[in-house]
Amino acid sequence: MASVKLGFVPTRRSIFSAPDAVKYRGLTAARLAELGVDFVDITDINEEGLLYDDRDVDRIADKFQKASVDGILLAHCNFGTEYVCARLAKKLGLPVLLWGPLDERPEPDGVRLRDTQCGLFATGKVLRRFQVPFTYLTNCRLSDPVFERGVRDFLAVCNVVKTFRSIRILQISTRPFDFWTTMCNEGELLEKFNIQLAPIPMTELTEEVKAVKAEGKKLAEKLAYIHENMEIQIKNNEVENVAALAAAMENLVQKYGCQAAAIQCWNALQTELGIMPCAANAILNDEGIPVVCETDVHGAVTALLVEAAGMDETRGFFADWTIRHPDIENGELLQHCGPWPVSVAREKAKLTYPLAFEHPGSLTAEAKHGDVTLCRFDGDNGEYSLLLGRAKGVEGPKCMGTYLWVEVENIKRLEAKIVEGPYIHHCVGIHKDVVPVLYEACKYIGVKPDLYDPIEEEVKAYLRGE
């Protein structure tokens, strides 16, 4: 489970009931604690523990920065003070959740204590003036299910944003010559998004494989994993090379401070080690270190975003869009030579040979069925977007490699999206509906969400709490 820290900013306005605002700041803090949310409070900033005074903005910002919060909750405990909320949000540059508790019935004499909804209208407008993107959680009670759902989704959004803003990818060798589709603009990724690459030559990887074999301990750990989780159909020395390669890539990811890797999986590696890296990729993918094929840097970015949206609770799988289903009109085969984590398989994975290459080291296993999210971060000509949508696993013919037949709403529409770009034949799937989280995260990371089905209004309704 990912660790996300929230900055809790309850706010009030002077012309409404301060005691009622203090009451609701306490109730909201208690509800967050009950939900297990890790949050930083502002009770030490002033006697009320509420933001309403401009002089407190810098102190709150300094506290949150030192605590490394990942997002802030502007909880309007009465009307709220919109301009100090906006100044704080602008200063921090973090995802913002705007929410306030549902107002009670007016008092018998006509007095209203909070007017929270009206304050939310005001703060939303001022955040726009400050050009601060924000997420709105509908005006609701703390006990309403939509409150819990909205907070948890926002934490996942924060996790995506935090992940995206600190990406560093180990690039193992150049892309294969024949794969012009996987070229990327390293300088532009750094300039636009602070996405950093750590490129290394293939020889550095093979030297690390030798070092792993000489050291022995990590090799033994990977071998134990293979024997426990895979049906082995290749020679013992080849199994050892798979295990050593997995350990070597893990060491290099750690050495260069990376979160993911993109490897030139063919054909220089086969000359050096005599294996395909697919199963080694699968081992690291199951550990939460995405490793993607054909030096697809954009694919590695996608994998990190998808798993962050799932709060690192579920592993993603890096796939090719390949062929239409022979029997289901809107069916499609997602497949790759064998790099999918064994945790997504519906059967015991076979450590064997791939479909299109003669060297061993790939996995064969059908993935679990059920609902999946499919995603692809990509760009060209200076513009980047995130292809997003849903699918469901279905029955289909047996295949080699790691694979899943899926059904989508309209395969022709999806097919056109990929062909017309800026996407390629690669995507990342995950057995979880993270479409709304990724859609919402796009407003914070400067990437355009691109839904391949016309579900935008449905996604917006979900995010509103409908």
C-alpha positions in Angstrom: 0.0 0.0 0.0 1.4 3.4 -1.0 2.1 5.9 1.7 0.4 9.3 1.1 0.4 12.1 3.6 -2.4 14.7 3.6 -2.2 18.3 4.8 -5.4 19.0 6.7 -6.5 22.6 6.4 -9.8 23.4 8.1 -10.9 26.9 7.4 -13.6 29.4 8.6 -14.8 32.9 8.0 -15.3 35.5 10.8 -18.9 36.4 10.0 -20.2 32.9 10.7 -20.1 30.7 13.8 -16.6 30.1 15.0 -17.7 27.5 17.7 -19.5 25.6 15.0 -16.4 25.7 12.7 -14.2 24.4 15.6 -16.7 21.6 16.2 -16.5 20.6 12.5 -12.8 20.8 12.3 -12.7 18.3 15.2 -15.3 16.0 13.7 -13.5 16.0 10.3 -10.1 15.2 11.9 -11.7 12.4 13.8 -13.2 11.0 10.6 -9.9 11.1 8.8 -8.3 9.3 11.7 -11.1 6.7 11.6 -10.4 6.1 7.9 -6.7 5.6 8.6 -5.6 8.7 6.7 -2.1 9.9 7.5 -2.6 13.6 7.9 -0.8 16.7 9.3 -3.0 19.0 11.3 -2.6 22.7 12.0 -3.7 22.7 15.7 -0.4 24.3 16.7 -0.8 27.3 14.3 -3.5 29.1 16.3 -5.9 28.5 19.2 -8.7 27.3 16.9 -6.6 25.1 14.6 -8.3 26.8 11.7 -7.1 28.8 8.7 -8.7 32.3 8.4 -5.8 34.7 9.0 -3.4 35.5 6.2 -0.5 35.7 8.7 -0.8 31.9 9.2 -0.3 31.0 5.6 3.5 30.9 5.6 3.6 29.0 8.9 1.3 26.3 7.6 3.1 26.1 4.3 6.4 25.7 6.1 5.0 23.0 8.4 3.6 21.0 5.4 6.8 21.3 3.4 8.9 20.0 6.3 6.4 17.2 6.8 6.5 16.4 3.0 2.7 16.3 2.6 1.5 15.1 -0.8 -1.8 17.0 -1.1 -4.0 19.3 1.0 -7.6 19.1 2.1 -9.3 22.5 2.3 -12.1 21.6 4.7 -14.7 24.4 4.9 -15.9 24.2 8.4 -18.1 27.2 7.9 -18.1 29.5 4.9 -14.2 29.6 4.8 -11.8 32.3 3.9 -11.3 31.8 0.2 -8.3 34.0 -0.5 -6.1 32.6 2.2 -7.0 29.1 1.0 -5.9 30.1 -2.5 -2.7 31.7 -1.3 -1.7 28.6 0.6 -2.6 26.3 -2.2 -0.6 28.4 -4.7 2.4 28.5 -2.4 2.4 24.7 -2.0 1.8 23.6 -5.6 0.2 20.3 -4.5 -3.1 18.6 -5.4 -6.0 20.3 -3.6 -9.2 18.6 -2.3 -12.0 21.2 -1.8 -14.8 20.0 0.5 -17.2 21.1 3.2 -19.8 19.4 5.3 -23.4 19.6 4.4 -25.2 22.6 6.0 -27.8 21.9 8.7 -31.4 23.2 8.8 -31.5 26.9 9.7 -32.2 27.8 13.3 -35.9 28.5 14.3 -35.1 32.2 14.3 -33.7 32.0 10.7 -30.0 32.1 11.7 -27.6 30.0 9.6 -24.4 28.9 11.4 -22.1 28.0 8.5 -23.2 28.6 4.8 -20.5 26.1 3.8 -21.8 25.4 0.3 -21.7 29.1 -0.5 -18.1 29.3 0.7 -17.2 26.4 -1.5 -18.5 28.3 -4.5 -16.3 31.3 -3.5 -13.1 29.3 -3.0 -13.6 27.4 -6.3 -13.7 30.7 -8.1 -10.6 32.2 -6.3 -8.6 29.0 -6.9 -9.3 29.5 -10.6 -8.1 33.1 -10.4 -4.9 31.8 -8.8 -4.6 29.2 -11.6 -4.6 26.4 -8.9 -6.1 23.1 -10.2 -8.2 21.4 -7.6 -10.4 18.4 -7.0 -14.0 19.0 -5.7 -15.6 16.5 -3.4 -19.3 17.2 -3.2 -20.8 18.9 -0.3 -21.8 16.0 1.9 -21.9 14.6 5.5 -18.8 13.0 7.0 -20.8 9.8 7.4 -21.8 9.6 3.8 -20.1 6.8 1.8 -19.1 9.4 -0.9 -16.9 11.2 1.6 -14.8 8.1 2.2 -14.7 7.3 -1.4 -13.7 10.8 -2.4 -10.9 11.0 0.2 -9.5 7.6 -0.9 -9.6 8.5 -4.6 -7.9 11.8 -3.8 -5.1 10.0 -2.0 -4.6 7.9 -5.1 -4.6 11.0 -7.2 -1.9 12.4 -4.9 0.1 9.2 -5.3 0.0 9.5 -9.1 1.1 13.1 -9.0 3.9 12.4 -6.5 5.1 9.5 -8.6 4.9 11.4 -11.9 6.9 14.4 -10.5 9.9 12.2 -9.4 10.2 9.6 -12.2 13.7 8.3 -13.0 13.9 5.4 -15.4 16.8 3.1 -16.0 17.3 2.8 -19.7 19.2 -0.3 -20.5 20.8 0.2 -23.9 19.2 1.9 -27.0 15.9 1.0 -28.5 16.0 -1.9 -31.0 16.8 -0.5 -34.4 13.5 -1.8 -35.9 11.4 -0.2 -33.2 11.1 3.4 -34.3 7.8 3.5 -32.4 9.5 3.4 -29.1 11.8 6.4 -29.7 11.4 9.2 -27.1 12.6 12.7 -26.6 14.8 12.6 -23.5 15.3 16.3 -23.3 11.7 17.2 -23.7 10.6 14.7 -21.0 13.0 16.4 -18.6 12.0 19.9 -19.6 8.3 19.3 -19.6 7.8 16.8 -16.7 11.1 16.4 -14.9 11.2 12.7 -16.1 14.8 11.7 -15.9 16.5 8.8 -17.7 19.5 6.9 -16.5 21.0 5.4 -19.6 23.5 2.5 -19.4 25.2 0.3 -22.0 24.4 -3.4 -22.3 27.9 -4.2 -21.1 27.2 -2.6 -17.8 24.2 -5.0 -17.3 26.2 -8.1 -18.3 29.0 -7.2 -16.0 26.5 -6.8 -13.2 25.1 -10.3 -14.0 28.7 -11.7 -13.5 28.9 -9.9 -10.2 25.6 -11.3 -9.0 26.8 -14.8 -9.9 30.0 -14.3 -8.0 28.2 -12.9 -4.9 25.6 -15.7 -4.8 23.1 -14.6 -2.2 20.8 -12.5 -4.3 21.1 -15.2 -7.1 19.9 -17.8 -4.7 16.9 -15.6 -3.7 15.8 -15.2 -7.3 16.3 -18.9 -8.0 14.1 -19.8 -5.0 11.4 -17.5 -6.3 11.5 -19.1 -9.8 11.3 -22.6 -8.5 8.4 -21.7 -6.2 6.3 -19.8 -8.7 7.1 -21.1 -12.2 6.9 -24.4 -14.1 10.4 -24.7 -15.4 10.8 -26.0 -19.0 14.3 -24.8 -19.8 17.8 -25.9 -18.8 19.3 -25.3 -15.4 22.1 -22.9 -16.6 19.4 -20.9 -18.5 17.3 -20.7 -15.3 20.4 -19.4 -13.5 20.9 -16.7 -16.1 17.2 -15.6 -15.7 17.7 -15.3 -12.0 21.0 -13.5 -12.3 19.6 -11.1 -14.8 16.7 -10.2 -12.5 19.0 -9.6 -9.6 21.4 -7.5 -11.8 18.6 -5.3 -13.1 17.3 -4.8 -9.5 20.8 -3.8 -8.4 21.2 -1.2 -11.2 17.7 0.2 -10.6 18.7 0.8 -7.0 22.2 2.1 -7.9 20.8 4.8 -10.2 17.9 5.7 -7.9 15.3 4.6 -10.4 11.7 3.4 -10.0 11.4 1.5 -13.3 13.4 0.2 -16.2 13.1 -0.1 -20.0 15.4 -2.7 -21.6 16.5 -3.5 -25.1 15.2 -7.0 -24.8 16.5 -8.1 -28.2 18.9 -8.9 -29.7 22.2 -7.9 -28.1 21.3 -9.5 -24.8 20.8 -12.9 -26.5 24.4 -12.7 -27.8 25.7 -12.0 -24.3 23.5 -14.2 -22.1 21.7 -16.6 -24.4 18.3 -15.8 -22.9 15.3 -13.5 -23.4 14.8 -11.1 -20.4 11.0 -11.6 -20.2 10.9 -13.8 -17.1 13.5 -11.6 -15.4 11.3 -8.6 -16.1 8.3 -10.5 -14.7 10.1 -11.1 -11.4 10.9 -7.4 -10.9 7.4 -6.5 -12.0 6.0 -8.6 -9.2 8.3 -6.8 -6.8 6.8 -3.4 -7.8 9.7 -2.4 -10.1 8.1 -2.1 -13.6 10.5 -3.3 -16.3 9.2 -2.8 -19.9 10.3 -4.2 -23.2 11.9 -2.8 -26.3 13.3 0.2 -24.4 9.8 1.8 -24.3 10.4 4.7 -21.9 6.9 6.0 -22.3 5.7 2.5 -21.4 7.7 2.6 -18.2 6.1 5.9 -17.3 2.7 4.4 -18.0 3.4 1.5 -15.7 4.4 3.7 -12.9 1.3 5.9 -13.2 -1.1 2.9 -13.4 0.4 1.2 -10.3 0.4 4.5 -8.4 -3.3 5.0 -9.3 -3.9 1.5 -7.8 -2.1 2.7 -4.6 0.6 0.0 -5.4 -1.8 -2.7 -4.2 -2.1 -4.4 -7.6 0.6 -5.1 -10.2 0.2 -3.9 -13.8 1.1 -5.8 -17.0 2.9 -4.4 -20.0 1.1 -5.6 -23.2 1.0 -5.4 -27.0 -2.3 -4.8 -28.7 -2.0 -7.6 -31.2 -5.0 -9.1 -33.1 -8.8 -9.1 -33.0 -10.6 -11.9 -31.3 -11.7 -14.5 -33.9 -15.2 -14.9 -32.3 -16.0 -11.8 -30.3 -16.7 -8.7 -32.4 -15.1 -6.2 -30.0 -12.5 -8.6 -28.6 -8.7 -8.0 -28.8 -5.6 -10.0 -27.7 -3.3 -8.3 -25.2 0.0 -10.3 -25.3 3.7 -10.0 -24.8 6.5 -12.5 -24.9 6.3 -13.2 -21.2 7.1 -10.2 -18.9 3.9 -10.1 -16.9 4.1 -10.7 -13.1 3.0 -14.1 -12.1 0.6 -12.5 -9.6 -1.7 -11.6 -12.5 -1.8 -15.1 -13.9 -4.8 -17.4 -13.6 -2.6 -20.5 -14.0 1.0 -21.4 -13.0 3.3 -19.7 -15.4 5.6 -21.8 -17.6 9.2 -20.7 -17.9 9.8 -21.5 -21.5 10.4 -20.1 -25.1 8.7 -17.1 -26.6 6.5 -16.9 -29.7 8.8 -15.2 -32.1 12.4 -15.8 -30.8 14.6 -18.9 -30.5 16.1 -18.1 -27.1 14.6 -19.3 -23.8 13.6 -17.1 -20.9 10.0 -16.1 -21.4 6.8 -17.0 -19.5 3.6 -18.5 -20.8 0.4 -17.9 -18.8 -3.0 -16.6 -19.3 -3.9 -13.6 -17.1 -6.9 -13.5 -14.8 -10.1 -12.3 -16.3 -12.3 -9.6 -14.8 -12.4 -5.9 -15.2 -9.2 -4.1 -16.2 -8.1 -0.6 -16.9 -5.9 -0.1 -20.0 -3.7 3.0 -20.3 -0.9 4.5 -22.4 1.2 7.7 -21.7 2.6 8.9 -25.0 3.4 11.9 -27.1 4.9 13.4 -30.2 5.4 16.8 -31.7 5.6 18.3 -28.3 2.2 17.2 -27.1 1.5 14.4 -24.5 -1.7 12.6 -23.5 -2.9 9.6 -21.5 -5.0 7.1 -23.4 -7.5 5.6 -20.9 -10.3 3.1 -20.8 -11.9 0.0 -19.5 -12.1 -3.6 -20.7 -13.0 -7.0 -19.4 -11.2 -10.3 -19.7 -12.9 -13.0 -21.8 -12.3 -16.5 -23.0 -10.3 -17.0 -26.2 -7.9 -19.3 -28.0 -4.8 -20.5 -26.2 -1.7 -18.4 -26.9 2.0 -18.4 -26.2 3.6 -15.8 -23.9 1.7 -13.9 -21.2 -1.7 -13.0 -22.6 -5.3 -11.9 -22.0 -8.2 -11.7 -24.4 -10.3 -8.6 -23.6 -13.5 -7.1 -24.8 -14.0 -3.4 -25.2 -17.1 -1.3 -26.0 -16.0 -0.5 -29.6 -12.8 -2.0 -31.0 -12.9 0.0 -34.2 -13.0 3.3 -32.2 -10.1 2.1 -30.0 -8.1 0.9 -33.0 -8.4 4.2 -34.7 -7.3 6.0 -31.5 -4.1 4.0 -31.5 -3.4 4.2 -35.2 -4.0 7.9 -35.4 -1.9 8.5 -32.3 0.1 9.7 -30.6 0.0 6.1 -29.2 1.7 2.9 -30.3 1.0 -0.8 -30.0 2.0 -0.9 -26.3 -0.2 -0.3 -23.2 -0.4 -1.2 -19.5 -3.3 -3.0 -17.9 -4.3 -3.4 -14.3 -7.0 -5.4 -12.7 -8.6 -2.4 -11.1 -10.8 0.5 -12.2 -8.4 3.4 -11.9 -9.8 5.4 -14.8 -11.3 8.2 -12.6 -8.1 8.5 -10.6 -5.9 8.8 -13.7 -8.4 11.2 -15.4 -8.4 13.5 -12.3 -4.6 13.3 -11.9 -4.1 14.6 -15.4 -5.1 18.1 -14.4 -2.1 18.2 -12.0 0.6 16.8 -14.3 0.0 18.7 -17.4 -1.1 15.7 -19.5 -4.3 15.6 -21.5 -6.7 12.7 -20.6 -7.9 10.8 -23.7 -10.7 8.4 -23.1 -11.1 5.8 -25.8 -14.8 5.4 -25.0 -17.3 8.3 -24.6 -17.4 8.0 -20.8 -16.2 11.4 -19.8 -19.5 12.5 -18.4 -19.8 9.2 -16.5 -16.3 9.7 -15.0 -17.0 13.3 -14.1 -20.3 12.2 -12.4 -18.4 9.6 -10.4 -15.8 12.2 -9.3 -18.7 14.5 -8.3 -20.0 11.8 -6.0 -23.0 10.8 -8.0 
